[in-house]
Amino acid sequence: MSIAIVAIIGGVIISLAGIFTDARTRQQKIKLKSIDKELELEKLRLETYTMETEKMRLELEQSKVLLLEEKQNSNK
């Protein structure tokens, strides 16, 4: 009788360990997906920042050219 109880308790413990392990594995997968999404978002932010910076640089360069042209025209 005691062997049967030990076997049942052992089976329950193994089952619970499997359930907890499975839950932890799923949590880790969700966390990994979240980190991947955050990384993708940061890449997009960096790309957007780079594009905006380049646009601002070009606008500044264009303003400098226009200002120089205006200055040259006023000196004539």
C-alpha positions as CSV (number, residue, x, y, z in Angstrom):
1,M,0.0,0.0,0.0
2,S,2.8,2.4,0.9
3,I,4.5,1.7,-2.4
4,A,1.4,2.7,-4.2
5,I,1.1,6.0,-2.3
6,V,4.8,6.8,-2.9
7,A,4.2,6.0,-6.6
8,I,1.2,8.3,-6.8
9,I,2.9,11.1,-4.9
10,G,6.0,10.7,-7.2
11,G,3.7,10.9,-10.2
12,V,2.0,14.0,-8.9
13,I,5.4,15.7,-8.1
14,I,6.7,14.8,-11.6
15,S,3.5,16.2,-13.2
16,L,3.7,19.4,-11.2
17,A,7.4,19.8,-12.1
18,G,6.5,19.4,-15.7
19,I,3.7,22.0,-15.5
20,F,6.0,24.5,-13.7
21,T,8.8,23.9,-16.2
22,D,6.4,24.3,-19.2
23,A,5.0,27.6,-17.7
24,R,8.5,28.9,-17.1
25,T,9.5,28.0,-20.7
26,R,6.4,29.8,-22.1
27,Q,7.2,32.9,-20.0
28,Q,10.8,32.9,-21.2
29,K,9.6,32.7,-24.9
30,I,7.2,35.6,-24.3
31,K,10.0,37.6,-22.7
32,L,12.3,36.8,-25.7
33,K,9.7,37.9,-28.2
34,S,9.2,41.1,-26.2
35,I,12.9,41.8,-26.3
36,D,13.0,41.1,-30.0
37,K,10.2,43.6,-30.5
38,E,11.9,46.2,-28.4
39,L,15.1,45.7,-30.4
40,E,13.2,46.1,-33.7
41,L,11.6,49.3,-32.3
42,E,14.9,50.7,-31.3
43,K,16.3,50.0,-34.8
44,L,13.4,51.8,-36.3
45,R,13.9,54.7,-33.9
46,L,17.5,54.9,-34.9
47,E,16.7,54.8,-38.6
48,T,14.1,57.5,-38.2
49,Y,16.5,59.7,-36.2
50,T,19.2,59.2,-38.8
51,M,16.9,60.2,-41.6
52,E,15.6,63.2,-39.7
53,T,19.1,64.3,-38.9
54,E,20.1,64.0,-42.6
55,K,17.0,65.9,-43.6
56,M,17.9,68.7,-41.2
57,R,21.5,68.8,-42.4
58,L,20.3,69.1,-46.0
59,E,17.8,71.9,-45.0
60,L,20.6,73.7,-43.2
61,E,22.9,73.4,-46.1
62,Q,20.2,74.7,-48.4
63,S,19.6,77.6,-46.1
64,K,23.3,78.5,-46.1
65,V,23.4,78.4,-49.9
66,L,20.3,80.7,-50.1
67,L,21.7,83.0,-47.5
68,L,25.1,83.2,-49.4
69,E,23.3,83.9,-52.7
70,E,21.2,86.5,-51.0
71,K,24.3,88.1,-49.6
72,Q,26.1,88.1,-52.9
73,N,23.0,89.6,-54.7
74,S,22.8,92.4,-52.1
75,N,26.5,93.2,-52.6
76,K,26.1,93.7,-56.4
